[in-house]
Amino acid sequence: MVPGEQPDLTALPPQSSPVKRRLAAQYVRDARDRLTSTSGTRPVFDVELLRQYAQNRLSASLVILLLVATVGFLSSLWTGAVAAGAWTASVLVIHAVIVTKCRQLLALPVSAVDARAWRFRFVMLDLFYGLAWMFVLIHPVGTDENSGTFMLFVMLLVVAVSSMLASSLPIAAFAATFPVTAAIALNFALLGTLRDSILAIMAVTAQGYFAILAYRLYSTTLATLEARAEKDALIGELEQAKMISDEARQRAEAANVSKSRFLAQMSHELRTPLNAILGFSEVMKTEVFGEHSVAAYKEYSSDIHSSGVHLLGLINEILDLSRIEAGRYELNEESVSLVGIVEDCHHLLKLRATNRGINLHEVYEQGLPRLWADERAIRQICLNLLSNAIKFTPQGGDIWLKVGWTASGGQYMSVTDTGAGIPEEEIPVVLASFGQGSNSIKSAEQGAGLGLPIAKSLVDLHGGTFTLRSKLRIGTEVIVTFPPERVVAAMAPMAEPAPPIAPQAPAPGEPILNDDERRRLRQRPLFRAGT
């Protein structure tokens, strides 16, 4: 955004509302600063420009003293020692006042500086400084032709030095250089010769050039100050955002610790009565101590046991998810068969699928090597995916279980069904914790929305990929892949045969036997008949 220009807020996308707010706040701040400033910039920039002007003056004070002494000495050759001394003293007095005021400004704190008053002081001092130089240059030097060249050279030198030193205050630079240029140009123009007219034009042109140069320096200085102020503002915003993020992270960590403690306590508190509920309901359901006098009691006992089993599974899922999110889920890795685990899960849920009239199909590649993985985690992944497929597949539908090689040398497991499917915009919802799609909410078998998130998290722990593809009223396919690094390949044969095992030397006092005696000794039975 150009400083002082209103930003085009309508050109920004609607999702960038923080950017809109920041640009709007910056525009309001710039407008308020321009109203309270005396130069059209921010008030703090006015003070910075004044301080830079004072620093430039102080750093060049010795150069100005040398210039005044040199010109005063040369002017004494044609004006006399008295006039030259008076002029030199007056210029030095003005220069001393300027230096004193610059030191006073730098000694004041930024908040105590009145920019308008100090700008007026410096402009008036530079005006007096320019008038003093004008008086020495308009005095006739002599009648030779080199006098005009000398006057022009001194004028250019004074204008150049004043423009550079007062570039932070363009109006002060103009006040210090315009009287000198006007006097020299007018002096040359009144002589009437062609040469003098050319010198007058050169003086005016030089004044314009140095004025433009001073303005360019002023613009560069102002842009540098604005960039520094913007950088400081950004650093402040970053520090504030960091503090907010640190505070939010601390609150999140505290909430996570509280959640973990709550889940650990609740798991103990819930599992203790659940053990009694499951145990006694199992006894009542199986009628261990005799038949019920009322047949409905057996059905009620079965419902109590089923509800307890469902509640226990839900508690276990919540605890697993909390451990995964906290990074405390440890994999018990070993060499397992992916095909064998999928077949076991298929046998466990085959009866449920048959009761619902769903056909289960198996497509396994033969000869797959074993995987280095957590058997319990892979079994939970397969059970969750297969249970979801059975739950949302209508009667007469089909489910395919596939296990095989991936293109990169890994292994994959996929579960494909012909259920109602998931809308594309709801896929991120069902993959989130406790997320449920619209079809799940309408279904009679509603879950907690933890099956797919737990399966995806377990796959991520194994370094695999979890892909869910679904089309509405067509079906859903979930593909789980395991990287090639987890495939347990057969060990390569040894390049050289193993060295023969050297016979062990007999112990001291043990008889030395030949090969036949050792062979007969190995073939002797340990026990004799009748002993």
C-alpha positions as CSV (number, residue, x, y, z in Angstrom):
1,M,0.0,0.0,0.0
2,V,1.3,3.5,-0.9
3,P,1.6,5.6,2.3
4,G,-1.3,8.1,2.5
5,E,-3.4,6.3,-0.1
6,Q,-6.7,4.6,0.8
7,P,-6.4,0.8,0.3
8,D,-8.8,-0.9,-2.0
9,L,-10.5,-3.2,0.5
10,T,-13.0,-4.6,-2.0
11,A,-10.2,-6.1,-4.0
12,L,-9.2,-8.5,-1.2
13,P,-10.8,-12.0,-1.0
14,P,-13.6,-12.4,1.6
15,Q,-11.6,-14.9,3.6
16,S,-8.8,-12.4,4.3
17,S,-10.8,-10.4,6.9
18,P,-7.8,-10.1,9.2
19,V,-5.9,-8.4,6.3
20,K,-8.8,-6.1,5.7
21,R,-8.9,-5.1,9.4
22,R,-5.2,-4.5,9.5
23,L,-5.2,-2.3,6.3
24,A,-8.3,-0.4,7.5
25,A,-6.6,0.2,10.9
26,Q,-3.4,1.4,9.2
27,Y,-5.4,3.8,6.9
28,V,-7.3,5.2,9.9
29,R,-4.0,5.7,11.8
30,D,-2.3,7.4,8.8
31,A,-5.3,9.8,8.4
32,R,-5.3,10.6,12.1
33,D,-1.5,11.2,12.0
34,R,-1.8,13.5,9.0
35,L,-4.5,15.6,10.9
36,T,-2.3,16.0,13.9
37,S,1.0,16.6,12.0
38,T,2.3,19.9,10.7
39,S,4.1,18.5,7.6
40,G,1.7,15.8,6.3
41,T,3.6,12.9,7.8
42,R,3.3,11.1,11.1
43,P,4.1,13.3,14.2
44,V,6.9,10.9,15.1
45,F,8.4,11.4,11.7
46,D,8.4,15.1,12.1
47,V,10.6,14.8,15.2
48,E,12.8,12.2,13.6
49,L,13.4,14.6,10.6
50,L,14.2,17.4,12.9
51,R,16.7,15.3,14.9
52,Q,18.3,14.1,11.7
53,Y,18.7,17.8,10.6
54,A,20.3,18.6,13.9
55,Q,22.7,15.7,13.6
56,N,23.7,16.6,10.1
57,R,24.4,20.2,11.2
58,L,26.6,19.1,14.1
59,S,28.5,16.6,12.1
60,A,29.4,19.2,9.4
61,S,30.1,22.1,11.8
62,L,33.9,21.9,11.2
63,V,33.4,21.9,7.5
64,I,31.3,25.0,7.6
65,L,33.8,26.8,9.8
66,L,36.6,26.0,7.3
67,L,34.4,27.2,4.4
68,V,33.5,30.5,6.2
69,A,37.2,31.2,7.2
70,T,38.4,30.5,3.6
71,V,35.8,32.7,2.0
72,G,36.3,35.5,4.6
73,F,40.0,35.5,4.0
74,L,39.6,35.7,0.2
75,S,36.9,38.4,0.5
76,S,39.3,40.5,2.5
77,L,41.5,40.9,-0.6
78,W,38.9,43.1,-2.3
79,T,36.6,44.3,0.5
80,G,39.1,45.1,3.2
81,A,39.9,43.4,6.4
82,V,37.2,45.2,8.4
83,A,34.3,44.4,6.2
84,A,35.5,40.8,5.7
85,G,36.0,40.4,9.5
86,A,32.5,41.8,10.2
87,W,31.0,39.4,7.7
88,T,32.9,36.4,9.0
89,A,31.9,37.2,12.6
90,S,28.3,37.5,11.7
91,V,28.2,34.2,9.8
92,L,30.1,32.5,12.7
93,V,27.5,33.9,15.2
94,I,24.6,32.5,13.1
95,H,26.4,29.2,12.8
96,A,27.1,29.1,16.6
97,V,23.4,29.7,17.2
98,I,22.4,26.9,14.8
99,V,24.8,24.5,16.5
100,T,23.5,25.5,20.0
101,K,19.9,25.0,19.0
102,C,20.7,21.6,17.4
103,R,22.3,20.4,20.6
104,Q,19.3,21.6,22.6
105,L,17.0,19.7,20.4
106,L,19.0,16.5,20.6
107,A,19.1,16.8,24.4
108,L,15.2,16.9,24.7
109,P,13.2,13.7,24.9
110,V,11.0,13.0,21.9
111,S,7.8,13.5,23.7
112,A,8.8,17.1,24.8
113,V,9.7,18.3,21.3
114,D,7.3,20.9,19.7
115,A,7.9,20.1,16.0
116,R,6.2,23.3,14.7
117,A,8.2,25.6,16.9
118,W,11.6,23.9,16.2
119,R,10.9,23.8,12.5
120,F,10.2,27.6,12.5
121,R,13.5,28.3,14.4
122,F,15.6,26.3,12.0
123,V,14.0,27.8,8.9
124,M,14.6,31.4,10.2
125,L,18.2,30.5,11.2
126,D,18.8,29.1,7.7
127,L,17.3,32.2,6.2
128,F,19.6,34.5,8.1
129,Y,22.5,32.1,7.2
130,G,21.6,32.5,3.5
131,L,21.2,36.3,3.7
132,A,24.7,36.5,5.3
133,W,26.2,34.6,2.3
134,M,24.2,36.9,-0.1
135,F,25.9,40.0,1.3
136,V,29.4,38.8,0.7
137,L,28.6,37.6,-2.9
138,I,26.8,40.7,-4.1
139,H,29.8,43.0,-3.2
140,P,31.8,43.7,-6.4
141,V,34.9,41.6,-6.5
142,G,36.7,43.4,-9.3
143,T,36.6,44.2,-13.0
144,D,38.4,41.2,-14.3
145,E,36.6,38.3,-16.0
146,N,37.5,35.8,-13.3
147,S,35.4,37.5,-10.7
148,G,32.1,36.2,-12.0
149,T,33.5,32.7,-12.1
150,F,34.7,33.0,-8.5
151,M,31.3,34.2,-7.4
152,L,29.5,31.4,-9.2
153,F,31.9,28.8,-7.7
154,V,31.3,30.1,-4.2
155,M,27.5,30.2,-4.8
156,L,27.5,26.5,-6.0
157,L,29.6,25.5,-3.1
158,V,27.2,27.2,-0.6
159,V,24.1,25.9,-2.3
160,A,25.4,22.3,-2.4
161,V,26.5,22.2,1.2
162,S,23.3,23.8,2.5
163,S,21.1,21.5,0.4
164,M,22.8,18.4,1.7
165,L,22.8,19.4,5.3
166,A,19.2,20.7,5.3
167,S,17.7,17.9,3.2
168,S,15.7,16.6,6.1
169,L,13.8,20.0,6.1
170,P,13.3,21.0,2.4
171,I,11.9,24.4,3.4
172,A,15.0,25.2,5.4
173,A,17.2,24.2,2.5
174,F,15.3,26.5,0.3
175,A,15.5,29.4,2.8
176,A,19.3,29.0,3.0
177,T,20.0,28.7,-0.7
178,F,17.4,30.9,-2.5
179,P,18.8,34.3,-1.3
180,V,22.3,33.4,-2.5
181,T,21.1,32.1,-5.9
182,A,18.8,35.1,-6.4
183,A,21.5,37.6,-5.6
184,I,24.1,36.0,-7.9
185,A,21.6,35.5,-10.8
186,L,20.3,39.1,-10.4
187,N,23.9,40.5,-10.3
188,F,24.8,38.7,-13.5
189,A,21.6,39.7,-15.2
190,L,22.1,43.4,-14.5
191,L,25.5,43.4,-16.2
192,G,23.8,42.8,-19.5
193,T,26.5,40.8,-21.4
194,L,25.9,37.5,-23.0
195,R,28.5,35.8,-20.8
196,D,26.9,37.2,-17.6
197,S,23.4,36.1,-18.8
198,I,24.7,32.6,-19.3
199,L,26.1,32.6,-15.8
200,A,22.8,33.8,-14.5
201,I,21.0,31.0,-16.2
202,M,23.5,28.5,-14.9
203,A,23.0,29.8,-11.3
204,V,19.2,29.3,-11.6
205,T,19.6,25.9,-13.1
206,A,22.0,24.8,-10.4
207,Q,19.5,26.0,-7.8
208,G,16.8,23.9,-9.3
209,Y,19.1,20.9,-9.6
210,F,20.1,21.0,-5.9
211,A,16.5,21.7,-4.9
212,I,15.4,18.5,-6.7
213,L,18.3,16.6,-5.1
214,A,17.4,17.8,-1.7
215,Y,13.8,16.7,-2.2
216,R,15.0,13.3,-3.4
217,L,17.1,12.9,-0.2
218,Y,14.1,14.0,1.9
219,S,11.8,11.4,0.2
220,T,14.4,8.7,0.7
221,T,14.8,9.6,4.4
222,L,11.1,9.6,4.9
223,A,10.7,6.3,3.2
224,T,13.4,4.8,5.4
225,L,11.6,6.1,8.5
226,E,8.3,4.7,7.3
227,A,9.9,1.3,6.6
228,R,11.5,1.3,10.0
229,A,8.2,2.2,11.7
230,E,6.4,-0.5,9.7
231,K,9.0,-3.0,10.7
232,D,8.7,-2.0,14.4
233,A,4.9,-2.3,14.1
234,L,5.2,-5.7,12.6
235,I,7.7,-6.8,15.3
236,G,5.3,-5.5,17.9
237,E,2.4,-7.5,16.3
238,L,4.5,-10.6,16.1
239,E,5.5,-10.3,19.8
240,Q,1.9,-9.8,20.7
241,A,0.8,-12.8,18.6
242,K,3.6,-14.9,20.1
243,M,2.4,-14.0,23.6
244,I,-1.2,-14.8,22.7
245,S,-0.1,-18.1,21.1
246,D,2.1,-19.0,24.1
247,E,-0.8,-18.3,26.4
248,A,-3.1,-20.3,24.2
249,R,-0.6,-23.2,24.1
250,Q,-0.3,-23.2,27.9
251,R,-4.0,-23.3,28.3
252,A,-4.3,-26.1,25.7
253,E,-1.5,-28.1,27.5
254,A,-3.3,-27.6,30.8
255,A,-6.6,-28.6,29.3
256,N,-4.9,-31.7,27.7
257,V,-3.4,-32.7,31.1
258,S,-6.8,-32.2,32.7
259,K,-8.5,-34.3,30.0
260,S,-5.9,-37.1,30.4
261,R,-6.4,-37.1,34.1
262,F,-10.2,-37.1,33.7
263,L,-10.2,-39.9,31.2
264,A,-7.8,-42.0,33.3
265,Q,-10.0,-41.5,36.4
266,M,-13.3,-42.0,34.5
267,S,-12.0,-45.2,32.9
268,H,-11.2,-46.6,36.3
269,E,-14.5,-45.4,37.7
270,L,-16.5,-46.8,34.8
271,R,-14.7,-50.1,34.3
272,T,-15.2,-51.1,38.0
273,P,-19.0,-51.2,37.9
274,L,-18.9,-52.4,34.3
275,N,-17.1,-55.6,35.4
276,A,-19.9,-56.3,37.8
277,I,-22.6,-55.5,35.3
278,L,-21.0,-57.7,32.6
279,G,-20.3,-60.5,35.0
280,F,-23.7,-60.7,36.7
281,S,-25.6,-60.1,33.4
282,E,-23.6,-63.0,31.8
283,V,-24.6,-65.2,34.7
284,M,-28.3,-64.2,34.5
285,K,-28.3,-64.5,30.7
286,T,-26.9,-68.0,30.7
287,E,-29.1,-69.0,33.7
288,V,-26.2,-70.5,35.6
289,F,-28.2,-70.9,38.8
290,G,-31.5,-71.9,37.2
291,E,-34.1,-70.8,34.8
292,H,-35.9,-67.5,35.2
293,S,-39.4,-67.7,36.5
294,V,-40.3,-65.0,33.9
295,A,-39.0,-65.5,30.4
296,A,-38.6,-61.7,29.8
297,Y,-35.9,-61.6,32.5
298,K,-33.5,-63.6,30.2
299,E,-34.1,-61.1,27.4
300,Y,-33.5,-58.2,29.7
301,S,-30.3,-59.8,31.0
302,S,-29.1,-60.2,27.4
303,D,-29.9,-56.5,26.7
304,I,-28.0,-55.4,29.8
305,H,-25.0,-57.5,28.8
306,S,-25.0,-56.1,25.2
307,S,-25.3,-52.5,26.5
308,G,-22.4,-53.1,28.9
309,V,-20.2,-54.6,26.1
310,H,-21.1,-51.6,23.9
311,L,-20.2,-49.1,26.7
312,L,-16.9,-50.9,27.4
313,G,-16.0,-50.7,23.7
314,L,-16.8,-47.0,23.6
315,I,-14.7,-46.4,26.7
316,N,-11.8,-48.3,25.2
317,E,-12.1,-46.3,21.9
318,I,-12.1,-43.0,23.8
319,L,-9.0,-44.0,25.8
320,D,-7.2,-45.2,22.6
321,L,-7.9,-41.9,20.9
322,S,-6.8,-39.8,23.8
323,R,-3.5,-41.8,24.0
324,I,-2.9,-41.4,20.3
325,E,-3.6,-37.6,20.4
326,A,-1.3,-37.3,23.4
327,G,1.5,-39.2,21.7
328,R,1.5,-42.0,24.3
329,Y,0.3,-44.8,22.2
330,E,3.1,-47.3,22.0
331,L,3.3,-49.9,19.2
332,N,4.1,-53.4,20.2
333,E,5.7,-54.3,16.9
334,E,6.3,-57.8,15.7
335,S,6.3,-59.9,12.6
336,V,2.6,-60.4,11.6
337,S,0.7,-61.7,8.6
338,L,-1.6,-59.1,7.1
339,V,-3.7,-61.8,5.3
340,G,-4.1,-63.8,8.5
341,I,-5.3,-60.8,10.5
342,V,-7.8,-59.8,7.8
343,E,-9.1,-63.4,7.7
344,D,-9.6,-63.5,11.4
345,C,-11.5,-60.2,11.3
346,H,-13.6,-61.6,8.5
347,H,-14.5,-64.7,10.5
348,L,-15.4,-62.6,13.5
349,L,-17.9,-60.4,11.6
350,K,-19.1,-62.9,9.0
351,L,-22.1,-63.9,11.2
352,R,-23.2,-60.3,11.6
353,A,-22.9,-59.7,7.8
354,T,-24.8,-62.9,7.1
355,N,-27.6,-62.0,9.5
356,R,-28.0,-58.7,7.6
357,G,-28.0,-60.4,4.2
358,I,-24.7,-58.9,3.1
359,N,-22.2,-60.8,0.9
360,L,-18.6,-60.8,1.9
361,H,-16.0,-61.4,-0.8
362,E,-12.3,-62.0,-0.2
363,V,-9.5,-61.2,-2.7
364,Y,-6.0,-62.0,-1.3
365,E,-2.7,-62.2,-3.1
366,Q,-0.9,-65.4,-2.2
367,G,2.6,-65.5,-0.9
368,L,2.7,-62.1,0.8
369,P,5.6,-61.8,3.2
370,R,5.0,-60.8,6.8
371,L,4.8,-57.2,8.1
372,W,6.6,-55.6,11.0
373,A,3.7,-54.0,12.8
374,D,1.5,-54.0,15.8
375,E,-1.0,-56.9,15.5
376,R,-3.5,-55.4,17.9
377,A,-3.5,-52.1,16.0
378,I,-3.9,-53.7,12.6
379,R,-6.7,-55.9,13.9
380,Q,-8.5,-52.8,15.3
381,I,-8.1,-51.0,11.9
382,C,-9.6,-53.9,10.0
383,L,-12.4,-54.4,12.5
384,N,-13.3,-50.7,12.5
385,L,-13.4,-50.5,8.7
386,L,-15.3,-53.8,8.3
387,S,-17.8,-52.8,11.0
388,N,-18.5,-49.5,9.3
389,A,-19.0,-51.3,6.0
390,I,-21.5,-53.7,7.5
391,K,-23.3,-51.0,9.3
392,F,-23.9,-48.8,6.3
393,T,-24.4,-51.5,3.6
394,P,-28.1,-52.3,2.9
395,Q,-29.5,-55.8,2.8
396,G,-28.3,-57.7,-0.3
397,G,-25.3,-55.5,-0.7
398,D,-21.7,-56.6,-1.2
399,I,-18.4,-56.0,0.7
400,W,-15.0,-56.8,-0.7
401,L,-11.9,-57.4,1.4
402,K,-8.6,-57.1,-0.6
403,V,-5.0,-57.5,0.5
404,G,-2.1,-57.3,-1.9
405,W,1.1,-55.5,-3.1
406,T,1.4,-51.8,-3.7
407,A,3.3,-50.3,-6.7
408,S,6.1,-49.2,-4.4
409,G,6.7,-52.7,-2.9
410,G,4.5,-52.2,0.2
411,Q,1.3,-53.9,1.1
412,Y,-2.3,-52.7,1.2
413,M,-5.7,-53.6,2.7
414,S,-8.9,-52.2,1.3
415,V,-12.6,-52.5,2.3
416,T,-15.1,-51.7,-0.4
417,D,-18.9,-51.6,0.1
418,T,-22.0,-50.8,-1.9
419,G,-23.6,-48.7,0.8
420,A,-25.2,-45.3,0.7
421,G,-21.8,-43.5,0.4
422,I,-20.6,-40.3,1.9
423,P,-21.0,-36.8,0.3
424,E,-17.6,-35.4,-0.7
425,E,-18.0,-32.3,1.5
426,E,-18.6,-34.6,4.6
427,I,-15.4,-36.7,4.2
428,P,-13.3,-34.3,6.4
429,V,-16.1,-34.5,9.0
430,V,-16.2,-38.2,9.3
431,L,-12.4,-38.3,9.6
432,A,-12.5,-35.9,12.5
433,S,-12.9,-37.1,16.1
434,F,-16.6,-37.6,17.0
435,G,-17.5,-36.6,13.5
436,Q,-20.6,-38.2,11.9
437,G,-22.0,-37.7,8.4
438,S,-25.6,-37.1,7.5
439,N,-26.2,-40.8,6.6
440,S,-24.8,-41.9,10.0
441,I,-27.1,-39.6,11.8
442,K,-30.1,-40.9,9.9
443,S,-29.1,-44.5,10.4
444,A,-30.5,-46.6,13.2
445,E,-27.0,-47.7,14.2
446,Q,-25.4,-44.5,15.3
447,G,-21.8,-44.7,16.7
448,A,-19.6,-42.3,18.5
449,G,-17.7,-41.2,15.4
450,L,-14.4,-42.7,16.6
451,G,-13.9,-45.7,14.3
452,L,-12.4,-43.9,11.3
453,P,-10.3,-41.4,13.3
454,I,-8.7,-44.1,15.3
455,A,-8.0,-46.2,12.2
456,K,-6.4,-43.3,10.5
457,S,-4.3,-42.4,13.5
458,L,-3.1,-46.0,13.8
459,V,-2.2,-46.1,10.2
460,D,-0.2,-42.8,10.6
461,L,1.7,-44.3,13.5
462,H,2.8,-47.1,11.2
463,G,3.9,-44.6,8.6
464,G,1.2,-45.7,6.1
465,T,-1.5,-43.8,4.2
466,F,-5.2,-43.8,4.8
467,T,-7.4,-43.1,1.7
468,L,-11.1,-42.8,1.8
469,R,-13.1,-42.6,-1.5
470,S,-16.8,-42.4,-1.6
471,K,-19.7,-41.5,-3.9
472,L,-23.2,-40.9,-2.8
473,R,-25.6,-43.9,-3.5
474,I,-22.7,-45.8,-5.0
475,G,-20.5,-46.9,-2.2
476,T,-17.3,-46.3,-0.2
477,E,-13.8,-47.6,-0.5
478,V,-11.1,-47.3,2.2
479,I,-7.5,-48.2,1.3
480,V,-4.8,-48.6,3.9
481,T,-1.2,-48.9,2.7
482,F,1.9,-49.9,4.6
483,P,5.3,-48.7,3.4
484,P,7.9,-51.1,1.9
485,E,10.1,-50.5,4.9
486,R,7.7,-52.6,7.0
487,V,7.7,-55.6,4.7
488,V,9.8,-58.4,6.3
489,A,11.7,-59.7,3.3
490,A,13.7,-63.0,3.3
491,M,17.3,-62.8,4.3
492,A,19.8,-63.1,1.5
493,P,22.1,-66.1,1.5
494,M,25.6,-65.7,2.9
495,A,28.3,-64.9,0.4
496,E,30.7,-67.4,2.0
497,P,30.0,-70.7,3.8
498,A,30.1,-70.6,7.5
499,P,33.3,-71.9,9.1
500,P,33.1,-75.4,10.6
501,I,32.7,-75.6,14.3
502,A,35.9,-76.7,16.0
503,P,35.7,-79.7,18.3
504,Q,35.8,-78.8,21.9
505,A,38.9,-79.8,23.7
506,P,38.3,-82.5,26.5
507,A,38.5,-81.3,30.0
508,P,41.4,-82.3,32.2
509,G,41.1,-86.0,33.3
510,E,38.4,-86.8,30.6
511,P,39.4,-89.7,28.3
512,I,40.1,-88.9,24.7
513,L,37.7,-90.7,22.3
514,N,37.9,-91.3,18.6
515,D,35.0,-90.7,16.1
516,D,33.6,-94.3,16.4
517,E,33.5,-94.1,20.2
518,R,31.8,-90.8,20.1
519,R,29.2,-92.1,17.6
520,R,28.4,-95.1,19.7
521,L,28.1,-92.9,22.8
522,R,25.6,-90.6,21.1
523,Q,23.5,-93.6,20.0
524,R,23.4,-95.2,23.5
525,P,19.9,-94.9,25.1
526,L,19.5,-92.8,28.1
527,F,17.4,-95.3,30.1
528,R,17.6,-99.1,30.0
529,A,14.6,-101.3,30.1
530,G,13.8,-102.4,33.6
531,T,15.5,-99.5,35.3
